[in-house]
């Protein structure tokens, strides 16, 4: 799945062009698959080297959960910000746009903070490296002029949420 995400990002020119190439015979993103495989091997070795073998896979699973939780929290914040003009239109809008997403963010942040307190130094280093690689890739795509960053924002009918349309 991650190699296909890299393929989609390569197609949008968020990652280098080789990620957007598909093998003609197998119809799979071979370059992305190899890069993701090597990256996962590196992360596993890093986790094993920086923590005990018995805890390595637990660390990887927990770290992945933290990354997904962070992704969902940022997604909820971005959606709340995008639909901020809808908040005062009705109680339903307030619930859908602000109350439920921001409550979810609060719970996710609480879980993430509690989880990080029990992490080993190796797990925290692996998380920092993963996040740093993502930020560097995003900045590189932005600075190299990826067309993704010039896509106009969609506009919805005034006064209506997408679910109401």
N, C-alpha and C positions, 0 to 999 in steps of 0.2 A: 504494500500500500504506500509506504513512504517513497519508494522509487517512482510510483505514478504521480504522487504529489510533486516530486522534483521534476517530472516530465511536464506537468501542467505549468509549474513555475518557469521552467525553461521555455515553454511555448509563449509565455507572457513576457519573456526576456527579463525575468526576475533572477534567474540563475543563468550561468553561461550557456551558450548555444548547444554544446554537446548533450546537455540534459534533455533537449527537445527532440533529439534524434531517436527514431524507433528502428529496431532491426527489421529488415524487409521480410525475412523468412519467418521469424518468430513473433513479429508484431509486438515486441515488448521493448521497454526503455532499458536497453542493456547497459548503457553508460551509467545511468542513475542507479540501476540495480547493483552494479559493481561498486560504485562510490558509497552507497548506503551500506552495503555489506561490509566493506572495509572500515567504514566509520563505526559500525556496530561492533565489529571485532576489536577496534581500538578502545571503545568505551568499555567493553567487557574486560579487556586486559587491564585497563586503567582501574576499574573497580576491583578486580582481583588483586592487583598489585597494591592498591591503597587500603584494602580491607581484607578480612579473612575470606577464604574460598567459600565457606559455609554461608556467609552473609552477602556475597557478591550478587547473586541473582535476586535476592530480596531487595538489595539496594537498588538494582536496576529497575525492578518493578515499582518500587516506591517512588523513585525519581521520576519515572514516566508518569505516574499518577500526579505528582506535584506539577509537572510540566503541563499536563492536560488541565488540571485545576486552574493553573495560571492562565492558560489559553481561554478557558471558559469565562474566567473573571474579567479578562480584558475584553472579550467579546460582549459581555453584558454591559460593561461600561461604555463601549463604543456604540452599542445600540441605543442605550439611554441618551447618550450625547446626540446621536443622529436624530432621534425623535423627541428631543427636548421641547420643541414647540407644541407638542401634542399633550403634554402633561396636564395642563389646566383645563382641558376641554370637557372631560367627564371623569367620573370616579373610575370607570372601566379603563379609560386611557391612563389615569394615574397609576392604577394597579399594574397594567401591562407594560407601561413604559418606565416607571420609576420604582414603585414599591417592591414588586416581585424580583426584578433583576438586581436591584441594589441590596436587597436582603440576601439574595443568593451570593452576591459578591462578598458580603460580610461573612457569611458562613464559610465560603471557600477560603478567604484570607485567614480566618481563624484556624481552619484545618491545616492550611499550608504552614502557618507559623508554628503550630503545635508539632507538626511532623518534622519540620526542620530542626527543632530543638533536640530531637532524638537521633538525628543523622550523624554518621561518622564524618570525619574530616574528608575522607575520600569521596563520599557521596556529595558533600557540599561542593567540592572541587569539580566533580563531574557535572553537577548542575550549573555551576558558574561557567564552565567551558562551553556547555551546550547552549546556554543563553547568549554568551559572547559570540559564538559562531553565528547564531541566528541574527543578532544585531549587526554584525559585520556584513553578512550577506544582504540584509535589508538596506544598509547604507550604501553598499557597493551598487546594488540595483538602482537605488535612487540617484546616485551620483553619475552613473553611466547612462542615464536618460531612458530608463525603461518606460515604454508607453503605458504601463500599468498605472503609473502615478498621474497620468493626465486624463484618465477616464472620468467623464463628468458624473457627478452624483445623481442618482435617480431622484425624481421628485414625485411625491404622491399627491393625490387630490387633497386640496386644502381641507383640513378638518377630519380626515379619515386615515385610520391606520391601515396597513396592508391587509390585515385580516378582515377589515370591514369592507374593503373594496370588492 
